[in-house]
């Protein structure tokens, strides 16, 4: 090769390497600190604000207007199959239905979702009808139950989230992972985990390791106030009102996971707007405290229940979408 040609090739190589080095310096990989905030309103879904858990008994139109006024654009629906009015109101107000409570296979819900062309996650809880105690047999039984649900969801371009909710065996996230891995062996890949703070009874000391295990499977995380003893079943509480959610949310935030988060109302004697607002204020307090301890000001205060209502300690309302009348 002539000398000039060799020099040209060397110059091209040198320029290419220099360009790569400059780009690498100018565009470093995003760290958890550089990633979009976990606390952005556009990332937050409102949960369980249907009329049975709303003192004002709002209908679909009022509910979507309320979310819009609160600056939220996402909503998890738990009203069963009769969701046409809900979806239509959501679409009018620019609200995305991100999840649909799905305790059991329901062709009507599938048809409703298909009819409107939306793609919510199917949130599926455990089944008390499955009573086998051997873990390997239980995994097979749960996989068999979830498989047709996942297949229905796949036809709609949707995912299935295993939702820890008042069924002790499936409330264990390692059991959920085992079900997901079993389904993956059959080629079912649209199943993940929805992790609910208020249906978790693990040890706070073990939470960082647990979150690391579930992170690859996570579809959503729903937040709640958490008492010091996280092994006791908690009630629905404002974020930022208790002792343990600050450190737990800190683990989520530091992990770099940036999926959707949910804030829960589920209080029949409280205006849903006030319930969601209290959670959003608590989340702001948590964000400030994580950035600089002591900067958040006073903690969020739980609402005072009406004098005629005597709350049951630690009790939380259980969604019953298939028993409610349509609104």
N, C-alpha and C positions, 0 to 999 in steps of 0.2 A: 504493500500500500504506500503511495507517495506520502512524503513528510507532511505536506499541507493537509491531506485527507486525515492522517492520523491526528494532527493537531486539532482539526475541526471536531473529530469524534471525541477527543479528550475534553474539549471545551463544552460539548453538548452534555457529556456525562457529568462534568463538574457543575454545570448550571442546573441540571436536573436534581442532583444531590442537594445543592444549595437551596433550590426551590422547596424540596421536601422538608429540609431543616427549618426554613422560614415558616412554612405552613404549620409544621408541628408545634413551633413556638407560638404562633399567632392563634392557633385553634386547639388548645389543650382539651383533653377529654373532660367532660363535665363530672365534677365530684358531687356528692350529696348536697354540699353547700351551694353549688352553682345551679342545681336543678330547680325547676319551677317549684314554688311554695306549695306545700301540702295543704295550706290553710286558705288558698284562694277560693272565693265564693263559687267560681265556676266549677270547682272540683267537689263541691259539697252537695249531697243528696239529702232531702228531708224524708224521714221515715215515719210511718205509722201516724199519719195526721188525718185519717179518715174520720167521718162523723162520730163513730162510737168512741173515739178518743179525743174528741174536740168539744169543749164546753159550748162552743157556738154552733155546732152541728152544721158546718158549712157543706154546701154541695160542690160539685166539680168546678163550676165557674168561679165561685167565691174562693175556693181552695187555690186555684191557679193564680188568681189575682193576688192572693195573700203571698204566695211564693215570690211572685214578681216584685211585690213591694219590699220583700225582705232581701232582694238581690240574688235570689237563688234561681237556678235554671234546671235543676235535676230533682227527680221525685221517684221514690220507690212505692209502688202501688200494691195495696193489700185488700182489694175489694172484690176478689173472686172473678168470675167469668163475665159479669155484667159491666164491662169496662168501656163500652163505646163512648158514653158521655164523658168519661174521665179522659180518654185519649184525645177526643175531639177538643175538649176544653184546653188540654195541655198544648196541643198543636196551635190553637189560636193564640196562646200566650207565650209561645216560644219555650215551653217547658219540655224537657226530655224525660220520658219515663225510662229510667235506667234499670229498674228491676221490677219483677212481678212475683209476689208471694205465691208459692206453688207447692203446697204441702203434699199433694198427690196428683197423679196424672189426670189431666182434665182436658178433653178434646175441645170443649167450649172456649177455654182460655187460648188454646193453640189457634183456633179459628179467629178469635178476636184479634190476636196479635198479627196473624197473617193478613186479615182484612185491612188493617191500618198500616201495614208495612213498617212496623217498628221493630226494634231489636233489643228488648230488655233482657237482662240476665234472669234466669229462672232460679229463684231462691228456694231450695228444697231442704226441709228439716228431716230429722230422723223418724223412723217408723216404730211405734210401740207394738205393732203387730208382729214384728220379728223378735222372737224370744230366745233364740239359740244363744248359749253362753260361751261357746268355744269361739275364740277370736277368728280363726281361719274360716270357720263355717259362717260366722256373722259377716265377714268381709265378702264372701261369695254371695250371700243372701242380699246384702245391701247393693252390691254391684249389679245383681240381677234386677233389683228394683229400680236402680238409677238408670240402667242402660236404655230402656225405651224412652224415658224422659229426655235423656241426652240426644237420642236419635230424633225425637220430635223437635227439640230445640235446634239441632243442626240443620234441619230442613228450613228453618226460619232465619238462619244465620245468627243464632243466639247461643249463649253459654249457660251452663248450669253451675250454680254456686251451692256447695254444701254448707248449710246454715246451722250453726250450733244453737239449738233452741229446745230446751226442756226435754231432752231425751239423752240420758247420761252417757250411753256408749258412744253415740255419734258426736257428743259434745267434746270428745277427746280428739284433738287435731291430728294426732298420730294415726288414729283410726281412719280419719278422713283421708289422710295421705295414702294409707294402704288401699282404700277403696279406689281412689283416683289412679293409683299405679296399676291396680288390677284391671280397671277399665282400659287403661292405655295399652295393656297387653293385647286387648281385643281390638285395638285401633280406634277407641273412643277417646278423643283428645280435647273435647270442649267442656270438661268438668274441672272446676277449681274450688277454692275455699272462700267463703265470706266469713270473716272473723268478727264476732260481736264481743265487745268488751263486757257487756252486761249479761252475757250468757257464758261467761268463762269463770271457772273456779280453780284456777291454777295458782301456783306460788309466784309471788312477785319476783323473787330471786331467780326463778327459772324462766321468766318471761323473755329476756333477751335471746336465750338459746332457742326457745320455742319459736319466736318470731323468725329467727334465721332459718329454721326448718320449714316453716310454712310459706315464707316469702316467695319461693318460686311458683307456688300454686295460687297465690292470692288474686282474687278478683275485686274485693272491696273490704274495707275495714269500717265498722260502725262503732262510734265512740260513746262513752258514757262516764259519769262520775263513778269512781271506784274507791271503796273504803279501804282502810289500812289492811285488813285481813281479806285478801282477794280470794281466799278459798271458800268464803261464805257467799251464798247466792245473793247477788246484789239486786236492788230494785232499779227502776229507771230514775236516774239522777242527773242533774245538770253537769255538764262538763265543767271542770274547774271548781266544783263545790266540795270535793272530797280530797283524800290524801294520796291516792296512788295513780290516778290517771295522768298526772303531769309526767312522772317518770316513764310510764308506759307509752305515752304519745311521744316522749323524747326518744324512746327506742325506735319507734316507727319512723320518725322524722330523720334520725341519724342513719337509718339503714339505706336511705336513698330511694326507698319505695315511694312512688308517686301516683298510685292508683286512686280511684274515687274513695272518699270517706263519707260516712253517713252520720247525721245527727237525729236523735230519736225524740219523739214527743210521747205518744202513748200514755196520756194522762186524761181520763174522761172528764175530770172536774176543772181542767185548766184550758183556757183559750189556746188553741194550737199555735197561733201567731206569737203569743207570749212564751209558750214553751220552746219553740224553735229559736226565738230571739234570745232567750236565756242561754241556750246552748251556744249560739254564735258568739255571744258576749264572753262566755266561759272559754271558748276556743281562742278568742283574741287574748284573753288573760294568759292562757297556756303558751301561746306563741311568744308573748312578751317575756314571760318567765324563762322560756327556753333560750331566748336571745340574751337576756341579762337577768339573772335571778334577783328578785326583789323589785323589779320594775313594773310588775303587772298591777300593783295597787291591791285593793281589797278583793278577796275571793268572791266568786259568784255565790249568791244566796239562793237556796231552794225556795220555791213559792210556798206561801202559807196555804194549806188546804182549807176549803170551806169548813165552818164549824160543824156542819151536819155530816161531814164525811170523816170517818175514822180510818186512816190508811192501815193496811196490814204491813208490818215491818218486813222489808225484804221482798214483798210481793211485786210482781210485774204483770201487767195485762198480757194475755196470750192472744195473738191474732187468730181469729176464727173466720176467715174470709168465706168459706163455703157455707156458713150458717147465717150470714148477714143478708138482708134484703138489699137489692140495688137501690141506689139513691136517685 
